[in-house]
Amino acid sequence: MSILGMGIAVAAAFFIGLGFVAQQHAAFREPLEEILHPRLLLDLLRSRLWLTGIASMILGQIIFAFALNIADVAEVTPVLTVNLIFALFAAHVIYRERLGRNEWLGSLLLTGGVALFLGIGVPHGGDLPGVHSPRWLAGAAVLALVALCAFGGLHRDLRVRAMLLACGAGLLYGLQDTLTRSVLLVSDEGFTSTLVTWQPYGVVFIGALGLLFAQSAFDAAPLRISLPATTAAEPLTGIALSIVIFGERVRLEVSDLALESLGLAAMVGGIVVLGRSPYLGKPGEHPSVSPDGVECG
């Protein structure tokens, strides 16, 4: 076990968590009518706070790349999930968002569940399928689930809609992770070979769509409601697609399956607890309203 690698992963999680806080606070200022509209991203591109959040996340990802260079993926990837705890704590300190006993319980359950599942259930083996392999249809199934998340929240309250949008963002980010991996594998054959495949352009499109879903969730509700589903859905989608598309394998021993089931149960429990956190809704569209639904001054 690499203590240094895990420490670097914690630092990466800190900057990613801060990035989420800045993005959510900026997106929450935008009108609800911009949810899932490209205009939301165009408006956020003019926000210094939002751009700072994006820069913080990029810095976190770069730091995490260093962690991957000195430690195994199975060691440092679960550590990265603490970005949720960093984000909720920073939102509480900076913007006075609610962080009571239930919020701590929910965040610890979710983070621990994701970390446990990733630590045990990281797939291995497998190979890159052909560019036109029917295995890629699994991506279409993910997009269908994303569409259900988008349409399913249209006539629901902001709490439910934010959670569904966050789930859609996690699904899209998981698909983007899978496409990114395929691009990296294809790039071994040369830069030109990569450009004539559809995967690089898929990474850009899916990434932009995932960003729109994530910022729309942030527009609708505070972090304790709009972030947890993304934290859970992204790694689960990535693992599922790795198995289906790349033919990777996971541990199937009884003890491993029991721990993975425990991790899944903790994830669900954490999302439920955080989703039930008090939220009065987004009052009006006043620029001085904080992400916690409390007017500032």
C-alpha positions, 0 to 999 in steps of 0.5 A: 500500500502506498501511503504517499499515493493515498495522501496525494489522492486526498489532496486531489479530492480536496481540490475537486470538492472545492471545485464542486462548491464553487460551481454549485454556488455559481449555477444556483444563481442562474434562473430555473428556466435555464435547466438543461438549456445550453444557455446555462453553460454559456452564462456560467462561462462568464462567471469567474466563480464558476471558472475558478471551480472548473480550474480547481477540479482540473487541478484535482484531476492532475494531482490525482494523475500523479497518485495513479503513477505511484499507486495502484488504481484499486488503492487510490480511486476509493480515496478520491470519493472523499471529495463529497465530504470535502465539498459538503464541509466547504459549503457549510463553512463558506456559504453556511449550508446545512450540515447537521447529523443527518448530512454527516451520516448520509455523506459518510454512508455514501462515501464509505459505500462507494469506496468499499465497492470500488476497493473490492469491485474494480474490474480487471482484464478485458480488451478493446472492442472494435470501433463498430462492435455491438458492445458499444450499444451498451452506451445507447442503453446508458443514454436511454437511462439519462433521457429517463432522468431528464424527462422523469424530473420535468413535473417533480419538485426541485429536490427530486429533479435535482437528484435525477439530474445528478444521476443523469450526470453521473451516468454520462460521466461514467460513459465518458470515462469509458470512451476516454479509456478507449481513446487512450487505447486506440492512441497507441496505434497513432494519433491519425488512427485516433482521429478517424474513429468516433470515440474522441468526438463522443468523449467531447459530446458526452462530456459537455452533456454531462456538464450540462446535467451536473450544472442543471442539478446545481441550479436546482438544489444545494450540494447535499441534494445535487451532488451525491447521486453523481458521486455514486452513479459515475463509478457504478456506470464505469464499472458496468460498462467496463464489464459489458464493453471491455469484457473485464471481470470482477471478483465473484467470491462469496466474501467479495460479493457480500462486501460489494452488496454492503457497499451498494446498500450503503450508497443507497442509504446515503443518497436517501438520507441526504435526499431527505435533508430539509430544503425549502426550494429555490425562493424566487430567482433573487441573486442574493439567495444562498445555495441553502435556500436562505436569503443573504441579507 
